[in-house]
Amino acid sequence: MKKMLVVYYSWSNGNTKRIAEKLAAAAGADLARIETVKPYTGSYNDVVAQGQKEVRQGFLPKIKPLAADIDDYDVIAVGTPTWWYTMAPAVRSFLHSQNWNGKTVIPFMTNGGWPGHVIKDMKKECSGADFPLSMQIRFDSNGGDQMKTPEKDVDAWIAKVKRQLETE
């Protein structure tokens, strides 16, 4: 069986964290959180405005060292919230800093109604990786924590991820 690491970034309400924890528990995977050196502060609207500016500028915030080494894993699931139609800048920093050649990457993203081009952008940052499957999980559009994607769809995706770990 392949060894999997679930890496995620989650800011305010923890939607991406919630999905990452569920995936890691179901798949028997290790879990690691991406954290910025300088945390985002202020109100939800303050962080949204800062995030928009960072996305437009292509800003790569400094991130803390990950609690795991991706070289020790065959499969890396990477979770991000959608920030202005793409991945959170902290996730982009993480992806940009790694060598993805020969790795299997399973991207997943949470959003409040519009997935944008997150998965396409993540694939671009992970040159040399294989992307057998991905998932977008929708939550309510007001930054809340009510999942709109049916739980059965998330469970079906997790079952596919588990099957991916069993293949050679």
Secondary structure by P-SEA (a helix, b strand, c coil): cbbbbbbbcccccaaaaaaaaaaaaaacbbbbbbbbcccccccaaaaaaaaaaaaaacccccccccccccccccbbbbbbccccccccaaaaaaaaacccccbbbbbbbcccccccaaaaaaaaaacccccccbbbbbccccccccccccaaaaaaaaaaaaaaaacc
